[in-house]
Amino acid sequence: MTRAVLQGLAAPDAAVEREIASRLNDVEAALEKAVRSDSDFVTEAASYLVNAGGKRFRPMLVLLSGYLGDPTDPRLVQGSVAVEVIHLATLYHDDVIDEAEFRRGLPSVNSRWDNTVAILTGDFLFAKASEIASDLGTDVTKLLARTIAILCDGQIRETEAAGRPETTVDAYMEIIRRKTAALIAASCRLGGMMSDASSEVIEALDDFGTALGMAFQLSDDIMDLTSSEAELKKIPGQDVKEGVYTLPVLVALHDPRRGAELRELLAGGPPDGERLARALEMVRSDGALGLARAEVSRHVRRAKDLAGGFADGPAREAFLHLADFLAARCGALA
């Protein structure tokens, strides 16, 4: 399966870009093997999203972080597979929680089969990731087990907050720190660990990944409100419709001019039809997007400050480029 490519995401160093692309092909081949089962049906269900493609953003971070140690260490490919399998498992569970009908342009697993198959396939993938981690050592097993627990904690918090306009900005930021940033931070940390980088570099990679992960999710939140259906591969405003009130919505709810009207629109639960259209119009026009972009910029600057402390070389430049990319994609300043 050919991975999806985001325009503008390529590493500044052409040689490094070629090396990472080649290793991502190795990741893809190993990923297809990792999700196989003795049961043809389990293999079909577990391979479904692998075959649908993806940007492989987290494996790319593992491989790129390896350049701060030994980038040729073969454990980097297995580590990349483990984090991507964890990510895929969360997607299976997300689709059940969100009652999604499509994922990556295809019918979701829960709509093609049913919720039971989707949930159990996600569980199967978590177990597969743990099996891969066990071959990489106790430290990796602990890291990924802890990360899975944090991801599940974040998903539970998001479920609890769903459809609740009273959710605070601080509570939402903690949700995305756990649900999104934790796995991106673990990807960067794992790359340092698998390449035998120094302990100081590994800690800095973890902090960098957290900042990058926060910027990544917040930029996605903005794009859900500003991008076209063709760009998103889903209907814009889907988060609001599903009762996931992201940072721009929460900022708008606290706006002294229109916050009361928006709270009234959302008081009856996740909006649809005219209520949804009006809610989206308000969020897009009252300055909330600007404040959300400023928060993206804050995390991007934090990521760039951390990346700037890495040794001069292609990895450092690629990390700086990646942070700039996340800002640019949602219209924030870097």
N, C-alpha and C positions, 0 to 999 in steps of 0.2 A: 504494500500500500504506500503510495506517495504521500508524504506529509504535506499539510497545508503550509503555505509560505505567506507571511505578512510582509507586504511591501514596506521597505525601509528598515526591516529588522536585521538585515545581514550585518555581520561583524565588519568593522572598518578595515581590518587586515584581511586581504583576499585569501592569503594562504591559510590563515586560521579558519576562515569561513569554509574553505574547501575541506579542511581536516574535520571540522565539526560536522559538516554535512555527511562526510563519509562515515563517521562514527555513529551518527544518527541513523544511517542505513543499517549499521550493525545492531543498534538498539531496536529498530523496527523488526528485524529478523528474529532477534531474541524475544521480543515482546509477543510475537505471534506464537512462538513455542511455549512461552511461559503461561499462557492462558488456556492451553489445551488440557483436556480431561480424557479419561477412559470412556466417558459417555459422549457420543456424538452430539446429543442435544445440549449438554452442558458446554461443550466446546463451541457450538454454534452461538449460544447465548453470550458466552464470555468473550467471544471473538467479535461480536457484533459491532461494538464501538471502536475496537481496534481497526477493523476493516473500514469503518466510516472515515478514518483519517483523523487528523488533528495537528495542531502546531507543534506538539511535543516541546512546549515551552519549558517545562520543568526538567526533562532530560537534558535539554540544551544548557540549562543553568548548571546542572551537575558537571557536564563536560567542560563548560567554560571555566568553572571554578577550579577544575583540575589543572588549569594552566598556571595556577599559583603554587603548584607542586610539580608532580610528574604527570603530564597530560597523557602519556602513553600507557599508564597503568590499566590493565584490562578490567580491573574491578570497577572502573568508572562506568563501563557499559552495563554491568549487572546492577550497579547502584541506580543508574538511570532508568532501567527497566522497573526496578522496585518502586521508585517514586511515581512513575507513570501508571503502574498497576493500581497503586493507592488512589491516584487521581481518578482513574476510570471507575473504581469502586464507588467513589463519592458521587459520580455522575449518575450511576444506576440508582442510588438511593435518592438523590435529588429529584430525579424524574418522577419517582413515586410520590415524594412529599409535595412536589409542585403540580402533580397530575399532568405532567407535560405530555404532549402528543408527538412532538418531534425533537430530535437531537441531531445536530450536525447535518441537517437537511434530510434526515431519514425518520420514519416512524420510530418513536422511542421504544425501548425494550418492553416497558409496561403496556404500551398500546399495541405492540405487535403480538406479545404473549399476554402477560398479566402482571399485576403487582407482586404476586408471590414469586414468580420467576425473576423479576427484576431485583427484589430484595435479596433473594438467596444467591443470585449471581454476584451481586455486590459483596456479600459475605464471602463467597468463594474467592473473589479477587483479593479481598483483604488477607485471607489465609495464604493465597499464593504469594503475595508481597512479603508476608512474614517468612515463608519458606525460603524465598530468595535472600532475605536479610540474614537468615540463620547461616547461610554459606559465607557471609561477609564478616562474621564475627559478632561477639557479644555487644560491642559498642554500637554497631549499626542496628542490631536487633532492638536494643533499648531506645535508640533515637527514633526509629520508625514506629515502634509500639507507642511511645510517648506522643508522637505526632498524630497517629491515628486517634488516640484518646482526645487530644486537643481539637482535632477536626470534628469529631462527634459531639464534643461539648459545644463547639461553635454552632453546629447545625441544630442542636437542641435549643440553644439560646435563640437562634433565628426563628425556629418554629414557635417558641413561646411568644416572641415579639410580633409574629405575623398578624397583620390587620390591626395593630394597636398604634394609633397616632401619638399616644403619650410616650412612646419609646424615646429615650433621650439620645442625644448625639453621642455621649460617652458610651452608652450601652451598645449602640450600633458599631462604634469604632472597635469595641472589644469583640463583638461578633465577627467582624471581618478579619481582625487580627488572628483569631482562632480558626475561622473557617477557610480563609484564603492565604493569609500571610504565613501561617505556620508551616505549610507544606513547601512554599517557595523558600522560606528560610532553611528548612531541612534539606532542600535540594542543594542549596549553596554550601551548607555545612558538610553535607555528604561528599560533595566534590572535593572539598579540602581534605576530608578524612581519607578518602580513597586514593588521593594523590600524595599522601604523606606530607601535606603542608604543615607548617609550624602551628603550634597551639594558638598563638596570637593571631595568625592569619585565619584559622578556623573560626575563632570567636568573631573576628571582624566580618567574615563571610556570613555568619549567622545574622549579625546586626544589619548588614547590607541587604540580605534577603528579606528581612522583616520590613525594612523601609520600602524596598522595591515591591513587595507583596501588597503593602497598603496602597501604594500608588497604582498598582495594577488593578486592584479591585475598585478603587474610587474612580479610576478612569473608565472602567467598564460601566459603573453606575451612571456616569455622565453620558456615555455613548448610548446606553439604553434609552435615554431621553432625546438624544440629538441626532442619531444616525438613522439611515434608511433601513427598510426591511432587507434589501439586497446586501447591505454591509453587515447587518447583524445576523442574517439567516434566521431571523425570528421577527415577530411583530414588535415594533418599538413600544415602549411603555409597559412591557410585559411584567416587570417587577412590581409596578404599582397595581396592576390588575390582579396579581397573585398575592397582594397584601404585604410585599416586601418593601417597606418604606426606607429607601436608601438616603444617603446624606443630603442630596438636593431637596428631597421631599421633607425631611426633618427640618432643614434650614427654613424652607418655605413655611412650614407649620408654625415657626416661631417669629415669622415676619409680622410686625405690629399692624401693617396695613391690611393684609389679606389672609393672615394666618387663621383667623376665626372662620372665614368662609371655607377654607380648605379643610379645617378640622370638622366642620359640619358635613362636608362632602364625604369625608372618610369615616365619619362616626358610625355609619351603617355597615361598616365592613368594607372589604376591598371593592372598589368601584368598577362599573362596567357601563357600556353605552355612553350616554350623554354625561353621566357623572365622571366617567373616566376621562373623556375628552376635555371636560372643563378642568379637572384636576391637573392633567398634563399641561394644559395651556397656562395655568397659574404657575406651576413649577418652572416652566420654561421662560416665563416672562417677568418674574419678580426679583431677579438678581440672585436667586438661590444657586444657579449654575455657576455664576462668577465666584461665589464664596466656596463652592465645592471644588472649583478649579484651583483656588488658592490653597486648599488643603492638599490637593494633588501636588502642587508645586512645593509645598513644605516637605512632603515625604520624598519627592524627587531630589530636592537639595540635600536632604539627609543622606540619601543613597549615594549621591555624587560626592559628598564630603567623605564618606567611608571608602568609596572606590578610589578616591584621590590618594588615600593612604597606602594603597597597594603598590608593590614594586612596579616601576615603569615597564610597560610591555603590552602585548596585544590583549591580554585579559583585562587589564586596567582600562584600556581604551574602549574595549567592547562593552564593559560594564557602564562606563560613562555614556556611551552611545545608546545603550539600552534604556537608561534612565531618561535621557532626552526624548527618546522615542515614545515612552509612556506619557510624557507630558504633551508632546505634539499631537498624539492621536486623539486627545480629548480637548485640545485647545488651551491647555494650561501653559504657564511660563516655566521654563526650566531654570 
